Amino acid sequence: MMKTLIKIILFLLLANSAYAYCDFEIMRIGQSINAIPEKLKSGFLIGETIDQPFLLRNRSEKICNDEKFEGILIDYEFLAGELQRIQIDDEIGVADHFSNLKYYYGEPTELSEDKTFTGIRYYYWKLDFKEIFLITRFAENASSYQIEFLSNQYDQIRNAGKDFLDE
């Protein structure tokens, strides 16, 4: 009985360590621009324009430890001094983004899975303060992914900024 329990525990530990995850939301949606971690600071200084729209572009190698997540572009969009949107574009398509997002956020709220050899798969998570979208475009030999994290206030804040600029 004890040997079986030890085998089960070892199996679970090894199974979990076999897949590395990447937390693209190293900065959480809604966090202040002042909280940008050192991993994201790529030779810029936060100036006097904290309340102005600000886009911080980064590469996944700076935040992910698994080589399957290399070569991915990540844009962090700040509006009204807070992170309102994260957009991730993975044209290489080696990482399993669906499993990665499920690990952090659970099962998607909605999904549309195309079971053919070419097409689009769509996944959506509706959470308390944000929404997450995963769109997978796939063919027989290649896949690409687009992931988007949006605050629930993104459209409202973005449109308020446009109204202000239009006056």
Secondary structure per residue as TSV (DSSP state, phi and psi in degrees):
chain	resnum	aa	ss	phi	psi
A	1	M	-	360.0	-46.1
A	2	M	H	-65.9	-39.4
A	3	K	H	-64.6	-38.7
A	4	T	H	-64.9	-42.6
A	5	L	H	-62.5	-42.2
A	6	I	H	-65.1	-41.1
A	7	K	H	-62.6	-40.8
A	8	I	H	-64.5	-43.9
A	9	I	H	-63.5	-44.7
A	10	L	H	-63.0	-41.1
A	11	F	H	-60.7	-45.5
A	12	L	H	-64.0	-41.0
A	13	L	H	-64.6	-44.5
A	14	L	H	-69.2	-38.1
A	15	A	H	-64.5	-40.1
A	16	N	H	-71.1	-33.0
A	17	S	H	-80.9	-14.0
A	18	A	T	-72.0	-22.9
A	19	Y	S	-117.3	119.4
A	20	A	-	-90.7	144.3
A	21	Y	-	-110.8	163.3
A	22	C	-	-132.1	122.2
A	23	D	-	-91.8	93.2
A	24	F	S	-65.2	-22.1
A	25	E	-	-91.8	52.2
A	26	I	S	-59.5	-30.9
A	27	M	S	-108.9	127.6
A	28	R	-	-78.4	145.3
A	29	I	T	-55.1	133.5
A	30	G	T	93.2	-8.6
A	31	Q	-	-74.5	148.5
A	32	S	B	-68.1	148.9
A	33	I	G	-59.0	-26.2
A	34	N	G	-69.7	-14.3
A	35	A	G	-95.6	14.0
A	36	I	-	-60.4	122.2
A	37	P	-	-72.8	159.0
A	38	E	G	-55.5	-32.6
A	39	K	G	-60.6	-25.0
A	40	L	G	-98.5	-14.4
A	41	K	-	-76.3	108.6
A	42	S	-	-111.2	59.6
A	43	G	S	77.2	29.2
A	44	F	-	-123.6	159.4
A	45	L	-	-118.8	141.0
A	46	I	-	-76.4	119.8
A	47	G	-	-99.7	-152.3
A	48	E	S	-81.3	-2.9
A	49	T	-	-99.7	38.1
A	50	I	T	-59.3	-35.6
A	51	D	T	-84.3	-6.4
A	52	Q	S	-82.9	153.2
A	53	P	-	-56.6	140.2
A	54	F	E	-146.2	130.8
A	55	L	E	-116.1	126.7
A	56	L	E	-113.4	115.6
A	57	R	E	-99.6	137.8
A	58	N	E	-144.7	170.6
A	59	R	E	-114.2	148.4
A	60	S	G	-62.0	-26.2
A	61	E	G	-59.2	-25.4
A	62	K	G	-74.0	-22.7
A	63	I	T	-122.4	-17.5
A	64	C	-	-106.4	141.3
A	65	N	-	-97.7	-8.4
A	66	D	S	-99.0	129.9
A	67	E	G	-64.1	-18.7
A	68	K	G	-66.1	-20.6
A	69	F	G	-97.5	11.8
A	70	E	T	-77.7	151.2
A	71	G	T	81.4	16.5
A	72	I	-	-100.7	132.3
A	73	L	E	-89.0	136.4
A	74	I	E	-129.1	126.6
A	75	D	E	-111.9	127.2
A	76	Y	E	-107.3	118.6
A	77	E	E	-107.1	122.9
A	78	F	E	-106.9	130.6
A	79	L	E	-130.4	139.9
A	80	A	T	52.8	35.6
A	81	G	T	78.0	6.3
A	82	E	E	-131.6	152.6
A	83	L	E	-70.1	118.5
A	84	Q	E	-113.7	-19.3
A	85	R	E	-153.9	139.3
A	86	I	E	-125.0	126.8
A	87	Q	E	-121.0	130.3
A	88	I	E	-122.1	126.8
A	89	D	E	-119.3	117.9
A	90	D	E	-118.3	99.0
A	91	E	S	-83.9	-19.6
A	92	I	S	-77.2	-43.0
A	93	G	-	70.2	39.4
A	94	V	-	-93.0	-36.7
A	95	A	S	-73.1	151.4
A	96	D	-	-92.8	85.5
A	97	H	H	-67.1	-33.0
A	98	F	H	-62.6	-49.2
A	99	S	H	-62.8	-37.7
A	100	N	H	-61.5	-48.0
A	101	L	H	-67.8	-37.9
A	102	K	H	-62.0	-36.8
A	103	Y	H	-59.7	-43.6
A	104	Y	H	-85.3	-33.6
A	105	Y	H	-123.8	1.7
A	106	G	-	81.6	-165.7
A	107	E	S	-68.4	144.4
A	108	P	-	-67.4	152.9
A	109	T	S	-70.9	-39.7
A	110	E	E	-137.7	152.3
A	111	L	E	-153.5	154.2
A	112	S	E	-139.9	105.0
A	113	E	-	-107.8	117.1
A	114	D	-	-81.1	122.8
A	115	K	-	-92.4	6.8
A	116	T	S	-84.0	-174.1
A	117	F	S	-88.0	-17.7
A	118	T	S	-137.1	143.8
A	119	G	E	155.3	-152.4
A	120	I	E	-133.2	138.9
A	121	R	E	-117.3	139.2
A	122	Y	E	-127.3	131.1
A	123	Y	E	-131.2	145.3
A	124	Y	E	-142.3	131.0
A	125	W	E	-116.1	123.9
A	126	K	E	-104.1	110.7
A	127	L	-	-115.6	175.8
A	128	D	S	-56.0	-49.8
A	129	F	S	-115.0	2.6
A	130	K	E	-156.3	167.7
A	131	E	E	-126.1	147.8
A	132	I	E	-127.8	133.0
A	133	F	E	-120.4	136.7
A	134	L	E	-128.3	121.3
A	135	I	E	-118.7	123.7
A	136	T	E	-112.1	122.3
A	137	R	E	-105.5	125.9
A	138	F	E	-137.1	150.1
A	139	A	-	-131.8	-177.4
A	140	E	S	-60.8	-36.1
A	141	N	S	-114.0	-2.0
A	142	A	-	-152.7	154.1
A	143	S	E	-139.2	152.6
A	144	S	E	-136.4	154.6
A	145	Y	E	-132.3	143.9
A	146	Q	E	-128.8	126.5
A	147	I	E	-122.0	137.7
A	148	E	E	-137.4	128.8
A	149	F	E	-106.4	126.8
A	150	L	E	-128.6	135.4
A	151	S	E	-69.8	155.4
A	152	N	T	-66.3	-14.0
A	153	Q	T	-102.7	2.9
A	154	Y	H	-54.2	-55.2
A	155	D	H	-61.1	-41.7
A	156	Q	H	-63.2	-46.2
A	157	I	H	-68.2	-42.6
A	158	R	H	-62.8	-44.9
A	159	N	H	-68.1	-35.2
A	160	A	H	-63.4	-38.4
A	161	G	H	-66.0	-37.4
A	162	K	H	-68.0	-41.2
A	163	D	H	-60.8	-41.1
A	164	F	H	-64.4	-41.4
A	165	L	H	-72.7	-27.3
A	166	D	H	-74.4	-22.1
A	167	E	-	-74.8	360.0
